[in-house]
Amino acid sequence: MSKKSKIINVSTTIDFGILQGTCMISFGFSYQELKKQLKDEKCNEWISAAKKADDLFKNAKYFACRTVHKGVDYYFLIFKEPFDFTDKHYTILAHEALHITQFLCRQFHIDQEDEFQAYLHSHIMEQCLDAIRGNKK
């Protein structure tokens, strides 16, 4: 098990590289805090998209989901707990990032392309890790 080096709260969006779309990632924010941040940033479409996954937001500790609002796909990768850099949290992050990869591969009909999925998963993981480490691109 890795040592706990620090605990981080972050909320931002990441891209999917060569695929269209973005994903809201959030670590350490409650549903209410995330909605307030989105409201402050005038991201009303994201708030409406999040409402379609209300049960997950209210009841799950961490999850990945895809919702559709006004014909647009919205992706969320949510940790209600702050990211604490333990093996457990890295494993959960990899698990949820894989779900985002699966959603995208089904949506774009590329679910039989194993190498593409591996690169997409790596891209999503890299961006999540950059965000929680505070690295700017």
Summary of the structure (lengths in Angstrom):
residues: 137
radius of gyration: 14.5
end to end distance: 29.4
largest distance: 43.9
contacts: 390
relative contact order: 0.19
helix: 47%
strand: 25%
